[in-house]
């Protein structure tokens, strides 16, 4: 089947990916490879918005992200995995897009707005790079003229910004870009083991590369129902982290419904429930661990996959930039002939 539409999505290389990334986006990415031409960006520039002191770790983190991608089933024969900073056309595109967005509009972006609030409390100043982060992300997406973007729920405000930029460009200069749509998974926001947002900084994540011992330790620490004192007490499944994970990874949905009924009636304790989750996650993660070992032992292959993917993405971005300059009347090569 010919793949006529493009997808772009990706991650910042701030560390290894976790099960929230898988449930929120990676699972969709793997499924869509046969239907769309997929570009998966490792967004290293975007690390600089709030991890400026960690630049020396980025190179190693890029390899980690690439291995995570490959281990969950992203196929480099079907998809392009590429490094953002090696595509200068994206940076140029971001410059053009920055002229289409007002500062107040960027400040109204919920993610930016929240960071501005936190920065004010901490008496810090946000960088221009952070403020314009949604513009940079729009350039990433539109550099390959993506029509669909698998994202987590927290990225929806950025997607709205990208759609606005695409529409503004098309209105000013003629139809050039598709207006991309966000694709949410069935589990767009999986919580951390403490019930808060799953993240590296909070140290509340279960990683795709975690050993069976790590998984067991973290699950046993996970948040369940704080109102439940004894195993025979009726329990709540909503807001219960263990059931959030079981919803995402337990394969037999009929058995899961029965398990929830038992929990609500006080017929199964938290420890027994957590043991079921430990087994469920380890069954899911074991094939990923095995593939990861194979890729970790072949760094030359990882380098080659990144080089080829970056070359393919840059080819697409060059074509996009040519369309943009022609539409804007900004293609000056003829002057120097």
Rosetta silent file (secondary structure, phi, psi, omega in degrees, C-alpha in Angstrom):
SEQUENCE: XXXXXXXXXXXXXXXXXXXXXXXXXXXXXXXXXXXXXXXXXXXXXXXXXXXXXXXXXXXXXXXXXXXXXXXXXXXXXXXXXXXXXXXXXXXXXXXXXXXXXXXXXXXXXXXXXXXXXXXXXXXXXXXXXXXXXXXXXXXXXXXXXXXXXXXXXXXXXXXXXXXXXXXXXXXXXXXXXXXXXXXXXXXXXXXXXXXXXXXXXXXXXXXXXXXXXXXXXXXXXXXXXXXXXXXXXXXXXXXXXXXXXXXXXXXXXXXXXXXXXXXXXXXXXXXXXXXXXXXXXXXXXXXXXXXXXXXXXXXXXXXXXXXXXXXXXXXXXXXXXXXXXXXXXXXXXXXXX
SCORE:     score description
SCORE:     0.000 S_00000001
   1 L     0.000  132.461  179.689    0.000    0.000    0.000 S_00000001
   2 L   -76.981  132.818  179.819    1.351    3.425   -0.952 S_00000001
   3 L   -98.260  108.523 -171.901    1.738    5.776    1.992 S_00000001
   4 L   -99.906  -15.729 -179.461    0.727    9.220    0.772 S_00000001
   5 L  -113.966  153.074 -176.510    0.455   11.141    4.061 S_00000001
   6 E  -105.839  149.890  172.553    3.127   11.990    6.605 S_00000001
   7 E  -122.203  140.190  167.463    3.265   11.686   10.375 S_00000001
   8 E  -134.056  133.884  170.409    5.697   13.444   12.672 S_00000001
   9 E  -159.191  172.469 -178.421    6.036   12.995   16.390 S_00000001
  10 E   175.968 -162.209 -174.743    8.903   12.443   18.774 S_00000001
  11 E  -147.590  155.023  173.504   10.530   13.066   22.121 S_00000001
  12 L   -81.606  138.364  179.118   13.103   15.239   23.806 S_00000001
  13 L   -82.193   72.152  177.402   16.312   13.354   24.696 S_00000001
  14 L  -104.520    2.266 -179.070   16.204   13.999   28.427 S_00000001
  15 L   151.176 -176.413 -178.021   16.470   10.322   29.356 S_00000001
  16 L   -67.581  158.342  179.448   14.949    6.925   28.686 S_00000001
  17 L   -87.563  153.767 -176.667   11.278    6.527   27.791 S_00000001
  18 E  -119.431  179.521 -175.448    8.721    5.092   30.203 S_00000001
  19 H   -66.379  -22.464  174.686    5.467    3.157   30.001 S_00000001
  20 H   -66.802  -38.146  175.205    3.544    6.436   29.903 S_00000001
  21 H   -62.862  -40.339 -178.407    5.294    7.278   26.633 S_00000001
  22 H   -65.225  -51.838 -177.714    4.327    3.866   25.284 S_00000001
  23 H   -65.828  -33.876 -175.054    0.654    4.071   26.260 S_00000001
  24 H   -80.783  -28.081 -174.987    0.425    7.735   25.275 S_00000001
  25 H  -152.974  -42.281 -172.844    2.085    7.652   21.860 S_00000001
  26 H   -59.393  -39.849 -179.576    4.583    4.890   21.040 S_00000001
  27 H   -59.965  -43.532  177.756    1.929    2.201   20.633 S_00000001
  28 H   -63.897  -40.006 -178.477    0.125    4.361   18.064 S_00000001
  29 H   -59.510  -45.311 -178.851    3.371    5.119   16.234 S_00000001
  30 H   -61.906  -42.428 -177.732    4.141    1.441   15.747 S_00000001
  31 H   -67.240  -30.754 -172.593    0.632    0.720   14.438 S_00000001
  32 H   -86.982   -3.803 -174.436    0.664    3.615   11.965 S_00000001
  33 L   -62.168  -31.471 -178.089    3.926    2.730   10.192 S_00000001
  34 L   -80.877  -20.946 -174.561    2.222    0.739    7.447 S_00000001
  35 L   -96.984  -30.525 -176.426   -0.380    3.415    6.749 S_00000001
  36 L  -125.754  158.381  168.718    1.684    6.613    6.877 S_00000001
  37 E   -83.111  114.396 -169.390    5.181    7.762    6.061 S_00000001
  38 E  -104.530  133.502  173.592    6.477    8.292    9.590 S_00000001
  39 E  -119.908  122.746 -178.636    9.131   10.703   10.821 S_00000001
  40 E  -113.989  112.125 -172.701   10.181   10.363   14.449 S_00000001
  41 E   -92.944  134.015  168.507   12.107   13.350   15.739 S_00000001
  42 E   -99.167  102.529 -165.352   14.605   13.325   18.585 S_00000001
  43 L   -87.693   78.131 -175.294   14.138   16.969   19.559 S_00000001
  44 L   -71.330  -33.512  176.655   17.514   17.891   21.038 S_00000001
  45 H   -57.603  -37.213 -174.251   17.104   21.668   20.618 S_00000001
  46 H   -71.784  -14.186  173.590   14.047   21.509   22.822 S_00000001
  47 H   -64.659  -31.535 -174.363   16.087   20.125   25.697 S_00000001
  48 H   -68.194  -17.141 -177.255   17.722   23.556   25.955 S_00000001
  49 H   -64.725  -32.447 -179.188   14.469   25.232   27.011 S_00000001
  50 L  -145.186    9.852  177.556   14.739   23.876   30.560 S_00000001
  51 L  -132.272   44.220 -173.702   17.773   21.554   30.730 S_00000001
  52 H   -61.213  -27.723 -178.105   20.528   23.947   29.660 S_00000001
  53 H   -83.404   -0.863 -175.022   22.995   22.502   32.156 S_00000001
  54 H  -111.329   22.901 -175.118   22.592   18.976   30.771 S_00000001
  55 H   -61.284  -31.655 -178.179   23.917   19.465   27.241 S_00000001
  56 H   -69.313  -15.948 -179.799   26.762   16.982   27.744 S_00000001
  57 H   -91.110  -12.701 -171.518   24.214   14.219   28.351 S_00000001
  58 H   -60.767  -42.209 -178.047   22.232   14.832   25.172 S_00000001
  59 H   -57.588  -46.648  179.905   24.410   12.666   22.922 S_00000001
  60 H   -68.081  -37.716  179.892   23.992    9.618   25.148 S_00000001
  61 H   -66.952  -32.235  176.258   20.284   10.327   25.624 S_00000001
  62 H   -60.608  -43.801  178.210   19.787   10.461   21.839 S_00000001
  63 H   -62.899  -40.788  179.556   21.114    6.897   21.637 S_00000001
  64 H   -60.980  -45.607  179.614   18.817    5.860   24.503 S_00000001
  65 H   -62.367  -45.186 -179.645   15.752    7.277   22.761 S_00000001
  66 H   -59.632  -42.567  179.699   16.707    5.617   19.471 S_00000001
  67 H   -66.301  -40.373  176.071   17.124    2.253   21.199 S_00000001
  68 H   -59.023  -46.499  179.088   13.777    2.668   22.955 S_00000001
  69 H   -56.091  -50.698 -176.176   12.109    3.403   19.612 S_00000001
  70 H   -66.075  -35.164 -176.364   13.615    0.370   17.941 S_00000001
  71 H   -70.259  -28.884 -179.820   12.925   -1.898   20.905 S_00000001
  72 H   -87.669   -7.480  174.917    9.179   -1.216   20.925 S_00000001
  73 L   119.866    7.842  173.051    8.860   -1.951   17.216 S_00000001
  74 L   -71.083  125.988 -171.509    9.596    1.193   15.235 S_00000001
  75 L  -102.784  115.304 -178.569   11.029   -0.161   11.995 S_00000001
  76 L   -66.420  -12.421  174.448   13.774    1.923   10.313 S_00000001
  77 L   -77.662  -20.055 -178.601   12.844    0.289    7.000 S_00000001
  78 L  -110.408  -26.572 -171.701    9.437    1.959    7.240 S_00000001
  79 E  -129.259  156.446  179.092   10.123    5.052    9.374 S_00000001
  80 E  -108.181  119.897  173.945   12.772    7.758    9.686 S_00000001
  81 E  -101.081  122.992 -173.838   14.311    8.438   13.096 S_00000001
  82 E  -140.047  162.964 -177.467   16.193   11.731   12.989 S_00000001
  83 E  -101.603  122.943 -173.335   17.976   14.335   15.097 S_00000001
  84 H   -54.590  -48.820 -172.048   16.353   17.774   15.114 S_00000001
  85 H   -68.736  -12.948  179.106   19.511   19.921   15.288 S_00000001
  86 H   -89.925    5.991  177.632   20.951   18.265   12.182 S_00000001
  87 L  -115.516   85.687 -177.295   18.122   19.690   10.039 S_00000001
  88 H   -60.931  -24.175  178.455   18.960   23.405    9.599 S_00000001
  89 H   -61.275  -30.825  178.251   15.860   23.849    7.431 S_00000001
  90 H   -65.702  -41.443  179.274   13.718   23.404   10.555 S_00000001
  91 H   -63.140  -41.492  178.840   15.471   26.337   12.225 S_00000001
  92 H   -65.825  -40.995  178.669   14.912   28.536    9.174 S_00000001
  93 H   -61.656  -39.606  178.654   11.272   27.503    9.036 S_00000001
  94 H   -62.077  -34.785  177.251   10.876   28.444   12.703 S_00000001
  95 H   -62.787  -47.102  178.652   12.144   31.932   11.877 S_00000001
  96 H   -61.769  -43.360 -178.239    9.452   32.428    9.235 S_00000001
  97 H   -65.495  -31.903 -177.718    6.772   31.033   11.541 S_00000001
  98 H   -62.874  -20.953  178.150    7.823   33.317   14.392 S_00000001
  99 L   -80.703   -7.905 -177.312    6.585   36.256   12.315 S_00000001
 100 L  -101.357   -0.451 -174.165    3.088   34.767   12.241 S_00000001
 101 L  -127.403  134.240  178.285    2.598   34.545   16.015 S_00000001
 102 L   -85.146  156.141  177.010    2.194   37.328   18.562 S_00000001
 103 H   -62.473  -44.863  177.403    3.920   37.307   21.941 S_00000001
 104 H   -58.192  -34.905  178.617    0.578   37.498   23.822 S_00000001
 105 H   -65.414  -41.144  177.543   -0.633   34.429   21.905 S_00000001
 106 H   -64.453  -38.331 -179.025    2.434   32.478   22.989 S_00000001
 107 H   -69.100  -20.842  177.997    1.940   33.620   26.565 S_00000001
 108 H   -84.590  -11.115  176.837   -1.608   32.258   26.510 S_00000001
 109 L   -58.435  124.136 -174.776   -0.399   28.759   25.653 S_00000001
 110 H   -53.111  -39.823  179.738   -1.371   26.729   28.783 S_00000001
 111 H   -66.158  -46.518  178.625    2.034   25.033   29.051 S_00000001
 112 H   -64.199  -41.971 -178.895    3.925   28.311   28.701 S_00000001
 113 H   -59.240  -43.616  179.869    1.469   30.032   31.037 S_00000001
 114 H   -65.404  -42.247  179.122    2.039   27.436   33.766 S_00000001
 115 H   -65.608  -35.123  176.736    5.830   27.696   33.433 S_00000001
 116 H   -64.215  -38.620  178.257    5.574   31.479   33.636 S_00000001
 117 H   -64.878  -45.685  179.916    3.615   31.091   36.882 S_00000001
 118 H   -64.943  -41.526  179.954    6.182   28.685   38.341 S_00000001
 119 H   -62.750  -38.147 -179.727    9.065   30.908   37.198 S_00000001
 120 H   -64.989  -41.393  178.314    7.472   33.929   38.871 S_00000001
 121 H   -62.509  -42.806 -179.360    7.181   32.029   42.160 S_00000001
 122 L   -84.850    4.905  179.846   10.822   30.971   41.896 S_00000001
 123 L    54.763   42.874  176.202   11.876   34.474   40.800 S_00000001
 124 L  -111.414  161.347  175.939   13.345   33.103   37.572 S_00000001
 125 L  -111.744  135.762  177.810   13.133   34.473   34.064 S_00000001
 126 L   -82.442  146.037  179.858   12.060   32.348   31.114 S_00000001
 127 L   -78.994  160.571  173.162   14.198   32.412   27.995 S_00000001
 128 H   -59.901  -37.336  178.982   13.045   33.555   24.586 S_00000001
 129 H   -60.234  -38.440  178.575   13.696   29.986   23.456 S_00000001
 130 H   -69.845  -43.658 -179.408   11.184   28.658   25.955 S_00000001
 131 H   -58.880  -38.404 -176.990    8.562   31.233   25.018 S_00000001
 132 L   -92.623   10.379  179.459    8.930   30.336   21.339 S_00000001
 133 H   -52.509  -42.997  178.596    9.029   26.583   22.008 S_00000001
 134 H   -63.950  -28.928  177.720    5.570   26.051   20.409 S_00000001
 135 H   -70.076  -42.444  176.917    6.807   27.795   17.241 S_00000001
 136 H   -60.691  -40.873  179.744    9.818   25.491   17.102 S_00000001
 137 H   -66.657  -36.980  176.126    7.524   22.520   17.521 S_00000001
 138 H   -62.277  -39.456  178.361    5.317   23.762   14.691 S_00000001
 139 H   -64.926  -38.747  175.971    8.407   23.948   12.485 S_00000001
 140 H   -57.241  -52.057 -174.673    9.261   20.347   13.395 S_00000001
 141 H   -65.512  -46.407 -174.002    5.803   19.122   12.431 S_00000001
 142 H   -81.990  -12.412  177.944    5.363   21.187    9.288 S_00000001
 143 H   -61.375  -28.228  177.284    8.913   20.623    8.016 S_00000001
 144 L  -109.649   11.578  178.986    7.694   17.260    6.696 S_00000001
 145 L    53.068   49.215 -178.668    4.170   18.572    6.029 S_00000001
 146 L   -68.836  140.641  177.757    2.710   16.124    8.537 S_00000001
 147 L  -105.316  -12.553 -179.411   -1.046   15.675    8.480 S_00000001
 148 E  -142.959  139.296 -177.436   -1.278   13.608   11.674 S_00000001
 149 E  -134.306  105.252  175.021    0.628   13.851   14.970 S_00000001
 150 E   -69.630  121.568 -175.853    0.333   11.135   17.648 S_00000001
 151 L  -139.442  164.853  168.528    0.671   13.006   20.960 S_00000001
 152 L   -84.174  166.869 -174.665   -0.017   12.835   24.655 S_00000001
 153 H   -61.678  -32.779 -177.360   -2.764   14.993   26.123 S_00000001
 154 H   -69.004  -12.516 -179.490   -0.310   17.587   27.465 S_00000001
 155 H   -93.738   -2.771 -177.534    0.759   18.384   23.896 S_00000001
 156 H   -59.714  -39.547  176.620   -2.694   19.410   22.658 S_00000001
 157 H   -60.574  -37.598  177.900   -2.121   23.159   23.279 S_00000001
 158 H   -66.933  -34.990  177.993    1.036   22.993   21.142 S_00000001
 159 H   -65.907  -38.165  177.130   -0.928   21.249   18.412 S_00000001
 160 H   -62.149  -39.183  178.183   -3.479   24.060   18.402 S_00000001
 161 H   -64.054  -42.153  178.754   -0.619   26.511   17.963 S_00000001
 162 H   -62.240  -42.958  179.042    0.742   24.483   15.043 S_00000001
 163 H   -62.424  -40.692  178.457   -2.670   24.413   13.372 S_00000001
 164 H   -63.144  -41.514 -179.584   -2.979   28.186   13.759 S_00000001
 165 H   -65.447  -43.695  178.787    0.461   28.710   12.197 S_00000001
 166 H   -60.434  -44.774  179.871   -0.368   26.431    9.245 S_00000001
 167 H   -65.034  -41.862 -179.617   -3.639   28.276    8.646 S_00000001
 168 H   -62.704  -44.158  179.450   -1.964   31.696    8.953 S_00000001
 169 H   -61.680  -46.693 -179.446    0.746   30.771    6.467 S_00000001
 170 H   -61.962  -35.909 -179.695   -1.799   29.398    4.013 S_00000001
 171 H   -69.682  -40.364 -178.658   -3.934   32.529    4.382 S_00000001
 172 H   -76.083  -40.524 -166.960   -1.013   34.898    3.770 S_00000001
 173 H  -121.966    2.591 -178.864    0.879   32.992    1.088 S_00000001
 174 L   100.532  159.450 -175.801   -1.442   30.394   -0.413 S_00000001
 175 L   -60.990  111.298 -178.345   -2.144   26.741    0.357 S_00000001
 176 L  -126.629  -38.688 -174.902    1.210   25.251    1.308 S_00000001
 177 L  -115.048  145.438  165.757    0.700   23.181    4.456 S_00000001
 178 L   -71.155  152.967  174.069   -1.818   20.589    5.573 S_00000001
 179 L   -92.711  105.169 -170.190   -3.472   21.529    8.872 S_00000001
 180 L   -71.758  147.560  177.512   -2.295   18.626   11.045 S_00000001
 181 E  -106.620  146.355  175.257   -4.576   16.788   13.426 S_00000001
 182 E   -83.025  143.640  175.384   -3.603   15.391   16.823 S_00000001
 183 E  -120.576  111.653  177.792   -4.083   11.686   17.458 S_00000001
 184 L   -90.553  148.550  175.149   -4.594   10.723   21.089 S_00000001
 185 L   -83.754  179.231  175.236   -4.205    7.182   22.337 S_00000001
 186 L   -69.383  -18.393 -178.683   -6.728    5.411   24.549 S_00000001
 187 L  -132.951   70.536 -172.137   -4.478    6.342   27.484 S_00000001
 188 L   -68.918  -17.472  179.840   -3.140    9.816   26.690 S_00000001
 189 L  -144.434   92.838  178.070   -1.953   10.539   30.231 S_00000001
 190 L   -86.840  129.951 -176.954   -0.761    7.642   32.378 S_00000001
 191 E   -75.339  163.730  172.408    0.105    8.758   35.942 S_00000001
 192 L   -76.958  175.091 -176.216    3.344    8.113   37.779 S_00000001
 193 L   -64.881  -16.929  178.298    3.483    5.621   40.641 S_00000001
 194 L   -95.479    3.229 -179.593    2.670    8.475   43.059 S_00000001
 195 L    88.713   -8.209  177.223   -0.446    9.511   41.144 S_00000001
 196 L   -89.585  179.699  177.576    1.212   12.658   39.764 S_00000001
 197 E   -59.555  132.171 -179.568    2.335   13.244   36.168 S_00000001
 198 L   -71.874  123.613 -179.301    4.832   10.550   35.199 S_00000001
 199 L  -159.408  157.011  178.040    8.231   12.149   34.659 S_00000001
 200 L   -62.929  -41.876 -175.653   11.952   11.646   35.106 S_00000001
 201 L   -64.913  -31.312  179.684   12.277   14.675   37.378 S_00000001
 202 L   -84.743   -8.221 -179.686    9.695   13.334   39.834 S_00000001
 203 L    55.001   42.147 -177.116   11.386    9.905   39.906 S_00000001
 204 L  -125.069   21.679 -174.099    7.963    8.273   39.649 S_00000001
 205 L  -106.091  149.201  168.845    8.265    6.509   36.291 S_00000001
 206 L  -102.757  116.070 -173.088    8.484    2.882   35.243 S_00000001
 207 E   -88.203  153.981  178.480   10.903    2.838   32.311 S_00000001
 208 L   -62.379  -24.164 -178.569   10.774    0.607   29.269 S_00000001
 209 L   -96.555    1.884 -178.454   14.283   -0.580   30.134 S_00000001
 210 L   -61.643  142.016  176.471   13.555   -1.320   33.821 S_00000001
 211 L   -73.845  168.726  178.761   14.487   -4.792   35.043 S_00000001
 212 H   -62.506  -33.392  178.078   11.890   -7.117   36.526 S_00000001
 213 H   -67.129  -44.279  178.243   13.288   -6.267   39.979 S_00000001
 214 H   -60.892  -44.003 -179.849   12.917   -2.533   39.332 S_00000001
 215 H   -60.556  -45.915 -178.938    9.358   -3.014   38.126 S_00000001
 216 H   -62.013  -44.328 -179.162    8.429   -5.024   41.223 S_00000001
 217 H   -61.706  -44.963 -177.615    9.974   -2.453   43.567 S_00000001
 218 H   -70.112  -39.576  179.976    8.198    0.486   41.900 S_00000001
 219 H   -64.864  -39.999 -179.753    4.825   -1.222   41.655 S_00000001
 220 H   -65.817  -20.034  177.209    4.900   -2.131   45.342 S_00000001
 221 L   -90.672   -6.127 -169.111    5.421    1.586   46.085 S_00000001
 222 L   -72.690  155.001 -176.210    2.583    2.681   43.811 S_00000001
 223 L   -76.340  132.989  177.153   -0.480    4.642   44.879 S_00000001
 224 L  -121.164 -107.986  178.804   -3.771    2.760   45.242 S_00000001
 225 L  -120.083  107.105 -176.005   -6.715    3.835   47.426 S_00000001
 226 L   -66.263  -17.880 -179.888   -5.648    5.911   50.472 S_00000001
 227 L   -84.424   -9.217 -176.978   -9.043    5.405   52.136 S_00000001
 228 L   -91.803  120.379 -177.037   -8.635    1.662   52.168 S_00000001
 229 L   -99.794  -44.305 -178.287   -7.106    0.364   55.422 S_00000001
 230 L  -113.383  155.294 -179.206   -7.745   -3.392   55.293 S_00000001
 231 L   -62.470  -22.060 -179.015   -7.701   -5.809   52.340 S_00000001
 232 L   -90.713   -3.125  177.735  -11.360   -6.590   53.049 S_00000001
 233 L   -75.087  143.566  173.657  -12.431   -2.932   52.806 S_00000001
 234 L   -60.127  137.773 -176.814  -14.280   -1.890   49.624 S_00000001
 235 L  -117.003  161.008  178.057  -11.824   -0.103   47.339 S_00000001
 236 L  -101.822  132.374  178.994  -11.975    2.585   44.665 S_00000001
 237 L   -92.546  -28.609  179.450  -10.662    1.825   41.194 S_00000001
 238 L   -73.832  132.589 -178.101  -10.949    5.358   39.813 S_00000001
 239 L    79.461    3.006  179.899   -7.801    7.388   40.500 S_00000001
 240 L   -91.055  115.616 -175.156   -6.045    4.163   41.512 S_00000001
 241 H   -57.830  -41.260 -178.406   -2.650    4.036   39.795 S_00000001
 242 H   -59.169  -43.365  178.995   -2.526    0.239   39.767 S_00000001
 243 H   -72.669  -29.479  174.522   -5.798    0.036   37.866 S_00000001
 244 H   -59.917  -42.232  179.678   -4.677    2.824   35.509 S_00000001
 245 H   -71.274  -39.771  178.696   -1.734    0.603   34.524 S_00000001
 246 H   -64.711  -38.474  176.587   -3.873   -2.528   34.323 S_00000001
 247 H   -56.668  -38.206 -176.072   -6.325   -0.691   32.053 S_00000001
 248 H   -81.392  -31.427 -168.806   -3.450    0.058   29.694 S_00000001
 249 H  -123.213  -14.220  179.519   -1.581   -3.254   29.772 S_00000001
 250 L   -76.744  124.434 -169.382   -3.789   -6.098   31.046 S_00000001
 251 L   -76.786  -38.653 -176.215   -4.813   -8.055   27.969 S_00000001
 252 L   -89.449  100.212 -174.382   -7.977   -9.839   29.107 S_00000001
 253 H   -69.458  -29.886  177.178  -10.523   -7.047   29.582 S_00000001
 254 H   -66.230  -45.489  177.438  -13.215   -9.415   30.883 S_00000001
 255 H   -62.237  -37.356 -179.533  -10.895  -10.644   33.643 S_00000001
 256 H   -64.820  -40.810  176.895   -9.969   -7.042   34.404 S_00000001
 257 H   -61.186  -40.236  178.385  -13.638   -6.116   34.902 S_00000001
 258 H   -65.456  -38.415  178.993  -13.976   -9.037   37.324 S_00000001
 259 H   -63.831  -40.986  178.395  -10.834   -7.892   39.142 S_00000001
 260 H   -64.827  -40.986  178.614  -12.290   -4.401   39.553 S_00000001
 261 H   -62.926  -41.170  177.303  -15.527   -5.840   40.942 S_00000001
 262 H   -61.147  -42.869 -177.609  -13.561   -7.896   43.478 S_00000001
 263 H   -65.620  -43.020  179.905  -11.592   -4.829   44.541 S_00000001
 264 H   -63.903  -28.255 -178.202  -14.730   -2.730   44.948 S_00000001
 265 L   -94.977    0.757  179.087  -16.239   -5.469   47.138 S_00000001
 266 L    74.777   29.909 -178.767  -13.087   -5.929   49.251 S_00000001
 267 L  -102.603    4.460  173.990  -12.367   -9.422   47.934 S_00000001
 268 L  -148.739  137.100 -177.078   -8.778   -8.758   46.883 S_00000001
 269 L   -87.656  168.829 -179.079   -6.054   -6.834   48.713 S_00000001
 270 H   -64.245  -39.531 -178.592   -3.634   -4.231   47.389 S_00000001
 271 H   -63.437  -45.589  178.876   -0.604   -6.532   47.649 S_00000001
 272 H   -62.785  -39.814  179.248   -2.297   -9.260   45.611 S_00000001
 273 H   -63.714  -43.484 -179.363   -3.420   -6.662   43.090 S_00000001
 274 H   -65.558  -34.077  177.136    0.100   -5.258   42.764 S_00000001
 275 H   -64.640  -36.827  176.015    1.522   -8.735   42.174 S_00000001
 276 H   -63.861  -41.561  179.033   -0.879   -9.122   39.247 S_00000001
 277 H   -66.078  -40.821  178.476    0.343   -5.799   37.864 S_00000001
 278 H   -57.982  -46.842  178.977    3.993   -6.789   38.319 S_00000001
 279 H   -63.426  -42.270 -179.298    3.423   -9.937   36.290 S_00000001
 280 H   -61.340  -48.188 -178.040    1.449   -8.007   33.647 S_00000001
 281 H   -67.680  -38.391 -179.734    4.131   -5.349   33.162 S_00000001
 282 H   -69.395  -33.413  174.465    6.980   -7.835   33.085 S_00000001
 283 H   -63.391  -42.802  179.238    5.208   -9.921   30.428 S_00000001
 284 H   -67.411  -41.978 -172.484    4.816   -6.738   28.380 S_00000001
 285 H   -82.035  -22.678 -173.742    8.366   -5.458   28.965 S_00000001
 286 H   -59.416  -45.680  176.990   10.360   -8.668   28.538 S_00000001
 287 H   -61.705  -33.968  177.949   10.359   -8.692   24.683 S_00000001
 288 H   -66.430  -41.936  177.860   11.361   -5.011   24.764 S_00000001
 289 H   -60.667  -42.513 -178.286   14.237   -5.802   27.137 S_00000001
 290 H   -65.366  -43.879  178.052   15.465   -8.573   24.839 S_00000001
 291 H   -64.403  -36.886 -179.477   15.384   -6.342   21.744 S_00000001
 292 H   -61.174  -41.798  178.579   17.095   -3.609   23.710 S_00000001
 293 H   -59.540  -40.833 -179.599   20.021   -5.912   24.502 S_00000001
 294 H   -63.060  -45.563 -178.377   20.430   -6.660   20.800 S_00000001
 295 H   -71.906  -35.838  179.058   20.507   -2.977   19.821 S_00000001
 296 H   -63.168  -29.957 -178.680   22.758   -1.965   22.728 S_00000001
 297 L   -82.814   -0.030 -177.605   25.333   -4.470   21.513 S_00000001
 298 L  -133.318   67.478 -178.042   25.377   -2.883   18.040 S_00000001
 299 H   -62.109  -27.264  178.809   26.123    0.876   18.380 S_00000001
 300 H   -63.639  -38.804  179.254   27.274    1.004   14.755 S_00000001
 301 H   -66.569  -41.240  178.802   23.762    0.032   13.622 S_00000001
 302 H   -60.367  -45.464  179.207   22.196    2.752   15.798 S_00000001
 303 H   -59.700  -43.533 -179.131   24.523    5.345   14.259 S_00000001
 304 H   -65.263  -42.367  179.771   23.645    4.156   10.757 S_00000001
 305 H   -62.913  -41.770  179.395   19.889    4.243   11.438 S_00000001
 306 H   -67.657  -39.359  179.570   20.134    7.809   12.774 S_00000001
 307 H   -64.748  -46.344 -179.168   22.266    8.947    9.834 S_00000001
 308 H   -66.428  -44.174  179.833   19.887    7.497    7.243 S_00000001
 309 H   -62.363  -40.499  178.996   16.791    8.770    9.064 S_00000001
 310 H   -67.109  -39.014  177.668   18.253   12.260    9.380 S_00000001
 311 H   -62.837  -41.970  179.962   19.175   12.293    5.699 S_00000001
 312 H   -66.675  -41.928  179.808   15.607   11.298    4.747 S_00000001
 313 H   -67.072  -37.811 -179.395   14.069   13.929    7.022 S_00000001
 314 H   -68.309  -36.805  176.866   16.380   16.628    5.706 S_00000001
 315 H   -58.748  -43.852  179.296   15.462   15.774    2.125 S_00000001
 316 H   -66.278  -42.258 -178.424   11.795   16.265    3.022 S_00000001
 317 H   -66.851  -35.910  176.877   12.517   19.491    4.936 S_00000001
 318 H   -62.267  -42.299  179.141   14.507   20.925    2.008 S_00000001
 319 H   -64.449  -42.655  178.027   11.548   20.352   -0.283 S_00000001
 320 H   -60.382  -45.254 -178.648    9.199   21.982    2.239 S_00000001
 321 H   -63.739  -35.256  176.523   11.477   25.005    2.568 S_00000001
 322 H   -63.587  -43.027  176.407   11.579   25.367   -1.201 S_00000001
 323 H   -60.620  -43.149 -177.767    7.757   25.404   -1.265 S_00000001
 324 H   -63.260  -47.049 -178.351    7.727   27.993    1.526 S_00000001
 325 H   -66.149  -38.432  176.933   10.210   30.326   -0.160 S_00000001
 326 H   -63.770  -43.357 -179.032    8.393   30.096   -3.474 S_00000001
 327 H   -64.405  -36.816 -177.524    5.079   30.867   -1.789 S_00000001
 328 H   -83.969  -11.160 -171.350    6.561   33.843    0.060 S_00000001
 329 L    70.648   30.980 -173.986    8.507   35.165   -2.913 S_00000001
 330 L  -111.050   15.885 -179.248   11.569   34.656   -0.757 S_00000001
 331 L   -96.961   99.220 -170.704   13.528   32.427   -3.102 S_00000001
 332 L   -98.467   11.105 -176.375   16.407   34.662   -4.179 S_00000001
 333 H   -59.639  -31.282 -177.634   18.642   32.115   -5.902 S_00000001
 334 H   -65.219  -23.681 -179.474   17.772   33.608   -9.298 S_00000001
 335 H   -64.886  -32.738 -172.744   19.421   36.912   -8.240 S_00000001
 336 H   -98.146   10.110  176.881   22.819   35.263   -8.059 S_00000001
 337 L   -79.785    0.000    0.000   22.655   33.423  -11.369 S_00000001
